[in-house]
Amino acid sequence: MPRKKFTTEQIIAKLREAEVEIARGATIPVACKKIGVTDQTYYRWRKEYGGLKLDQAKRLKELERENARLKKLVADLSLDKAMLEEISRGNF
């Protein structure tokens, strides 16, 4: 079965829809079935996006991308520094 990729906006909308169903008295499995996701997906989304507004979720994703980019830069610079130190010692 192919995996569906939901955008942040869609995830938050589905979580809100599930919250409305649960408030009306539906159980979590029934609410999950209505929004078209598994229980596991619902709990994972709620853990990551629960209580966030749309603009906050967008900012969170933006910060995660920037953090990944910066981690890669630090790794590359550390490798370059180690190579330069080795060359300067003459151990090549």
N, C-alpha and C positions, 0 to 999 in steps of 0.2 A: 504494500500500500504506500503510495507516494506521500512524502511529508509535506504538509502545508506550512508555508512561511507567512506568518502574520506580522504586520507592521506594529509598531508600538501603539499607534492610535487604535488599531483594531483590537489589540490585546486589552487595552484599558476599557474600550467600549464593551467587550465581551465580559470582562470582570464586573463592570457596573450592571450589565444585564443579569449576570448570575446573582449578584447581590440583591437585585430587585426580586428575582424569583425566590431566593432564600427568605427574604423578608415577607413574602406572600405565603410562606409556609412550606415551600418545596424543600425536599432534601437536597443535599449537595450532589449526589449522583444524578438526580433528575434535572437539576439546574445545569449540570455539566453536559448532559445529553441534549438539552435544549439549545445550548450555545455551540454545540458541536465539537467538544473537546473531551479528553479523558479526565478522570479525577486527578491523576498524577500531573497532567499538564495544568489543570486548574490550580492545584496547590503550589506548583513551581511558579506559575505566573503571579499568584497572590503573594508569594514570598518575595519575589523580585519587584513587582509593581504595585502591591497592595498599598492603598492610601496615597499613591502619587497622582498628581494631576498631569494632564497631557504635556504641558510645558516642562514640568519637572522631569518627566520620563524622557523627553527628548534631550534635555540637558544631561541627564545621567548617561544616556547612550553616547552623546558627544564626548563627555569626559572619559568614558571607558575607551573610546577609540583613541583619544589623545594620549591617555595613559599607556596604551599598548605601543603607540608610536614612540613615546619617550623611553619606554623600557628597551625597545629595539635600538634606539640611538645610544643609550648608555652601554648596552652590550657591545655594540660596534666600537665605541670609543674605548672601552676597557680592553678589547682585543687589540686595537691599534696601539694603545699605550704599552701593553705587555710586549708586543712585537718590537716596538721602538726601544724599550728597556733592554731586551735581549740583544738587539743589534748593537746598542751602545756599549754593552759589556763585552762584545766580541765573541759571543758564544754561538755563532751561526755556522 
